[in-house]
Amino acid sequence: MSFVNISEYANADDAGQVWFTQFRKAVTSTATITSSYVDYTYFAGSPLANFYASTPLEAAYIDETRGIRVPDVSPARQFLKTVNCMSAASGQNSTANRQQELKLCDYLMYYPFIDTDSTDQQDMIQAVTLPRYASGKVLAIAQSASSTIGQFTMNYTNQDGVSGRVSPATFTQIVAGGGQSLMADISGGGFNPFVPLQAGDSGVKSVESVTFTGVGGGLMALVIVQPLLTFFVSEECRRETTPHNSFGSSTEYNSVIMGKSPEIKDGAILGFITKCQGGSLASSTLVGYIETVWN
């Protein structure tokens, strides 16, 4: 069952039906693109870095050690209670990594090492099926630097199990390293974290093939995720050496106060994607914890 009033949250605390997990992710020194999305799971720290490194084009699950740890509580149902995080600046006078939009996602499965330099149809190998959800959203994550603007379409099966669906032609962008979204802002209308779908579709069960009509100069993974929560980090933590001023504070999202609490399913692989409005996230760090509760 789900929680119906505040007293049930208090009772869960008293019964020990809560879980705290810390996380710390450190972005490499490679520049990221302002207002574009970054996949924090790709970078070092805790949990371990997730490079989507497995058999090319073959559907695979992400190892549980690459996700923020939560317990399995079946037959109870587990919910997100609190997220608390802070973005640590890359340097004493940096203001680049404030104003981040963070999306907590359950990472379901992925297709690695898609060659963005090939204009041949690349057929995916369906070695596993989508876990936990009927469908999800698709991220296009760079697994290497990308040297030019490319364009591709994705053939997929939608949320209703209808195959042969084709995404609109989607542009990729030039990025300096892996872990960055390849979704490009060609029209000037803003970056989208997810691959757009054919009209009328809301999700993807599997990806059947990818075809590039314009080469992108790199490698990418298509990652199917279930977005759970979107919130914002408005400040960053930094300290000037002179005159020894400190700036920034942590951001806390408490679902009991701010809205409906998303369910965390058994086996969830949790991680964050982010869009930074202030500049590059290079050499910055995201730290914090999540708290879950069940009854």
MARTOR-592456 format. One record per residue (C-alpha): residue number from 1; x, y, z. Coordinates in steps of 0.2 Angstrom, whole numbers, plus 2048, in hexadecimal, padded with zeros to 3 digits. Layout:
# residues N
(atom NUM; (X; Y; Z))
...
***
This chain:
# residues 295
(atom 1; (800; 800; 800))
(atom 2; (805; 812; 7FF))
(atom 3; (805; 81F; 80C))
(atom 4; (7F5; 828; 810))
(atom 5; (7F9; 835; 81E))
(atom 6; (808; 83C; 827))
(atom 7; (807; 831; 836))
(atom 8; (80A; 822; 82B))
(atom 9; (81B; 829; 827))
(atom 10; (81F; 82B; 839))
(atom 11; (81A; 81A; 83D))
(atom 12; (825; 813; 82F))
(atom 13; (834; 81C; 837))
(atom 14; (82F; 814; 848))
(atom 15; (82F; 803; 840))
(atom 16; (840; 805; 837))
(atom 17; (838; 805; 826))
(atom 18; (844; 813; 81F))
(atom 19; (854; 813; 815))
(atom 20; (861; 820; 813))
(atom 21; (86E; 81F; 805))
(atom 22; (87C; 82C; 801))
(atom 23; (883; 830; 7F0))
(atom 24; (891; 83A; 7E9))
(atom 25; (895; 83C; 7D7))
(atom 26; (8A4; 846; 7D0))
(atom 27; (8A3; 84C; 7BE))
(atom 28; (8B3; 84B; 7B4))
(atom 29; (8BD; 85A; 7AF))
(atom 30; (8B6; 859; 79D))
(atom 31; (8AA; 868; 799))
(atom 32; (898; 866; 799))
(atom 33; (88B; 870; 78F))
(atom 34; (881; 87D; 797))
(atom 35; (86E; 879; 798))
(atom 36; (871; 867; 791))
(atom 37; (86F; 858; 79B))
(atom 38; (87C; 84D; 7A4))
(atom 39; (87B; 83B; 7AB))
(atom 40; (882; 83B; 7BC))
(atom 41; (883; 828; 7BC))
(atom 42; (891; 829; 7AF))
(atom 43; (89D; 831; 7BB))
(atom 44; (8A8; 82B; 7CA))
(atom 45; (8A3; 82A; 7DC))
(atom 46; (896; 821; 7E6))
(atom 47; (88D; 818; 7DE))
(atom 48; (89B; 812; 7D2))
(atom 49; (89C; 819; 7C0))
(atom 50; (890; 812; 7B3))
(atom 51; (898; 812; 7A2))
(atom 52; (88B; 807; 799))
(atom 53; (899; 7FC; 795))
(atom 54; (892; 7EB; 78E))
(atom 55; (88F; 7E2; 77D))
(atom 56; (88C; 7EF; 770))
(atom 57; (87A; 7F1; 76B))
(atom 58; (874; 7E4; 777))
(atom 59; (867; 7E8; 784))
(atom 60; (86E; 7E7; 795))
(atom 61; (869; 7EB; 7A7))
(atom 62; (874; 7F7; 7B1))
(atom 63; (87D; 7EF; 7C0))
(atom 64; (875; 7F3; 7D1))
(atom 65; (886; 7F9; 7D7))
(atom 66; (884; 808; 7CB))
(atom 67; (874; 80E; 7D3))
(atom 68; (870; 817; 7E3))
(atom 69; (86D; 809; 7EF))
(atom 70; (85B; 805; 7F5))
(atom 71; (854; 7F5; 7FD))
(atom 72; (847; 7E9; 7F6))
(atom 73; (838; 7EA; 802))
(atom 74; (82B; 7DF; 7F9))
(atom 75; (81D; 7DC; 7FD))
(atom 76; (81D; 7ED; 804))
(atom 77; (81E; 7FD; 7F9))
(atom 78; (82D; 809; 7FA))
(atom 79; (82C; 81B; 7F7))
(atom 80; (838; 82A; 7F6))
(atom 81; (836; 835; 805))
(atom 82; (845; 841; 804))
(atom 83; (853; 846; 7F8))
(atom 84; (860; 852; 7FF))
(atom 85; (86F; 857; 7F4))
(atom 86; (87C; 864; 7F2))
(atom 87; (886; 869; 7E2))
(atom 88; (899; 86D; 7E7))
(atom 89; (8A1; 879; 7DB))
(atom 90; (8B1; 875; 7D1))
(atom 91; (8BA; 884; 7D8))
(atom 92; (8B9; 891; 7E5))
(atom 93; (8B2; 89F; 7DA))
(atom 94; (8A7; 894; 7CE))
(atom 95; (895; 897; 7CC))
(atom 96; (892; 88B; 7BE))
(atom 97; (889; 87D; 7C5))
(atom 98; (87B; 885; 7CE))
(atom 99; (869; 885; 7C8))
(atom 100; (869; 872; 7C4))
(atom 101; (859; 869; 7BF))
(atom 102; (85B; 857; 7C6))
(atom 103; (851; 848; 7C0))
(atom 104; (851; 839; 7CB))
(atom 105; (84F; 82A; 7C0))
(atom 106; (84E; 817; 7C1))
(atom 107; (85A; 810; 7B4))
(atom 108; (851; 801; 7AB))
(atom 109; (85C; 7FB; 79D))
(atom 110; (868; 802; 78F))
(atom 111; (86F; 7FE; 77E))
(atom 112; (882; 803; 77D))
(atom 113; (88F; 808; 770))
(atom 114; (884; 80E; 762))
(atom 115; (88F; 815; 755))
(atom 116; (88A; 826; 751))
(atom 117; (896; 826; 742))
(atom 118; (88D; 818; 739))
(atom 119; (87E; 81C; 72D))
(atom 120; (87A; 809; 72C))
(atom 121; (86B; 803; 736))
(atom 122; (871; 7FD; 747))
(atom 123; (865; 7EF; 74D))
(atom 124; (864; 7ED; 760))
(atom 125; (865; 7DC; 768))
(atom 126; (857; 7D8; 774))
(atom 127; (860; 7CE; 782))
(atom 128; (856; 7D4; 790))
(atom 129; (844; 7DC; 792))
(atom 130; (83F; 7EC; 79B))
(atom 131; (83E; 7EA; 7AE))
(atom 132; (833; 7F1; 7BB))
(atom 133; (828; 7FD; 7AF))
(atom 134; (81E; 7FA; 7A0))
(atom 135; (828; 808; 796))
(atom 136; (834; 816; 799))
(atom 137; (83D; 825; 792))
(atom 138; (84D; 824; 787))
(atom 139; (85D; 82D; 78B))
(atom 140; (86B; 82F; 77D))
(atom 141; (87B; 82F; 787))
(atom 142; (88C; 832; 780))
(atom 143; (899; 824; 783))
(atom 144; (8A7; 82E; 77B))
(atom 145; (8AA; 840; 775))
(atom 146; (89F; 844; 766))
(atom 147; (8A7; 84F; 758))
(atom 148; (899; 855; 74E))
(atom 149; (886; 857; 74D))
(atom 150; (87D; 847; 748))
(atom 151; (86B; 842; 745))
(atom 152; (862; 831; 748))
(atom 153; (852; 829; 749))
(atom 154; (84D; 81B; 755))
(atom 155; (842; 80C; 751))
(atom 156; (839; 806; 761))
(atom 157; (82B; 7FD; 76A))
(atom 158; (81F; 809; 773))
(atom 159; (816; 808; 784))
(atom 160; (808; 7FE; 77C))
(atom 161; (814; 7F1; 775))
(atom 162; (812; 7F8; 763))
(atom 163; (822; 7F5; 759))
(atom 164; (828; 7FE; 74A))
(atom 165; (826; 810; 752))
(atom 166; (833; 81C; 74C))
(atom 167; (839; 82C; 755))
(atom 168; (83A; 83D; 74C))
(atom 169; (84B; 840; 745))
(atom 170; (856; 845; 754))
(atom 171; (866; 850; 754))
(atom 172; (875; 84C; 75F))
(atom 173; (881; 859; 765))
(atom 174; (894; 85B; 766))
(atom 175; (89A; 856; 778))
(atom 176; (8AB; 855; 780))
(atom 177; (8A9; 845; 789))
(atom 178; (89E; 836; 78E))
(atom 179; (890; 838; 79B))
(atom 180; (888; 847; 792))
(atom 181; (877; 846; 789))
(atom 182; (878; 847; 776))
(atom 183; (867; 84E; 774))
(atom 184; (86B; 85F; 76A))
(atom 185; (863; 870; 76B))
(atom 186; (862; 873; 758))
(atom 187; (852; 87D; 758))
(atom 188; (857; 889; 766))
(atom 189; (848; 882; 770))
(atom 190; (851; 87B; 77E))
(atom 191; (859; 86A; 782))
(atom 192; (84E; 85A; 785))
(atom 193; (855; 84C; 78F))
(atom 194; (84B; 83E; 787))
(atom 195; (84B; 838; 775))
(atom 196; (83A; 83F; 76D))
(atom 197; (82D; 831; 768))
(atom 198; (821; 82F; 75A))
(atom 199; (811; 839; 75D))
(atom 200; (805; 831; 769))
(atom 201; (813; 826; 772))
(atom 202; (817; 829; 784))
(atom 203; (825; 81C; 787))
(atom 204; (830; 80F; 780))
(atom 205; (831; 7FC; 784))
(atom 206; (840; 7F8; 779))
(atom 207; (84B; 800; 76C))
(atom 208; (84C; 7F5; 75C))
(atom 209; (858; 7FF; 751))
(atom 210; (861; 810; 74F))
(atom 211; (865; 818; 73E))
(atom 212; (870; 828; 73D))
(atom 213; (86D; 832; 72D))
(atom 214; (87B; 83F; 733))
(atom 215; (88A; 838; 73C))
(atom 216; (88E; 83E; 74D))
(atom 217; (8A0; 83A; 750))
(atom 218; (89F; 82F; 75F))
(atom 219; (896; 821; 769))
(atom 220; (886; 821; 773))
(atom 221; (87B; 817; 77E))
(atom 222; (868; 817; 77E))
(atom 223; (862; 816; 790))
(atom 224; (850; 812; 795))
(atom 225; (84C; 81A; 7A5))
(atom 226; (83C; 81E; 7B0))
(atom 227; (83D; 830; 7B6))
(atom 228; (837; 830; 7C8))
(atom 229; (839; 842; 7CF))
(atom 230; (83F; 853; 7C8))
(atom 231; (846; 861; 7D4))
(atom 232; (852; 86F; 7D4))
(atom 233; (863; 873; 7DC))
(atom 234; (863; 886; 7DC))
(atom 235; (874; 889; 7E5))
(atom 236; (885; 882; 7E5))
(atom 237; (892; 87F; 7F3))
(atom 238; (8A2; 889; 7F1))
(atom 239; (8AF; 892; 7FC))
(atom 240; (8B9; 8A1; 7F7))
(atom 241; (8CB; 8A2; 7FE))
(atom 242; (8CA; 8B5; 800))
(atom 243; (8C0; 8BB; 80A))
(atom 244; (8BC; 8A9; 80F))
(atom 245; (8A9; 8AA; 80B))
(atom 246; (89F; 89A; 809))
(atom 247; (890; 899; 7FD))
(atom 248; (882; 88D; 7FA))
(atom 249; (877; 881; 803))
(atom 250; (870; 86F; 801))
(atom 251; (85F; 86D; 7F8))
(atom 252; (852; 861; 800))
(atom 253; (843; 85A; 7F8))
(atom 254; (837; 853; 804))
(atom 255; (829; 84A; 7FB))
(atom 256; (81D; 84A; 80B))
(atom 257; (81D; 85D; 80A))
(atom 258; (81F; 860; 7F8))
(atom 259; (815; 854; 7EE))
(atom 260; (811; 842; 7EA))
(atom 261; (81F; 836; 7EF))
(atom 262; (825; 82B; 7E0))
(atom 263; (826; 818; 7E3))
(atom 264; (837; 810; 7E2))
(atom 265; (835; 7FE; 7DB))
(atom 266; (83F; 7EF; 7E1))
(atom 267; (84F; 7EE; 7D7))
(atom 268; (84F; 800; 7D2))
(atom 269; (85F; 807; 7CB))
(atom 270; (85F; 819; 7D1))
(atom 271; (869; 828; 7CA))
(atom 272; (868; 83A; 7C5))
(atom 273; (868; 843; 7B4))
(atom 274; (86A; 856; 7B5))
(atom 275; (869; 866; 7AB))
(atom 276; (874; 874; 7B1))
(atom 277; (86F; 886; 7AC))
(atom 278; (87F; 88F; 7B3))
(atom 279; (88D; 887; 7A8))
(atom 280; (898; 878; 7A8))
(atom 281; (897; 86B; 7B5))
(atom 282; (8A9; 865; 7B2))
(atom 283; (8B2; 861; 7C3))
(atom 284; (8A3; 864; 7CD))
(atom 285; (89B; 857; 7DA))
(atom 286; (88A; 853; 7DF))
(atom 287; (888; 84C; 7F0))
(atom 288; (879; 847; 7FB))
(atom 289; (86D; 839; 801))
(atom 290; (85C; 832; 7FD))
(atom 291; (850; 82B; 80A))
(atom 292; (843; 81E; 806))
(atom 293; (834; 818; 811))
(atom 294; (828; 809; 80F))
(atom 295; (819; 802; 817))
***
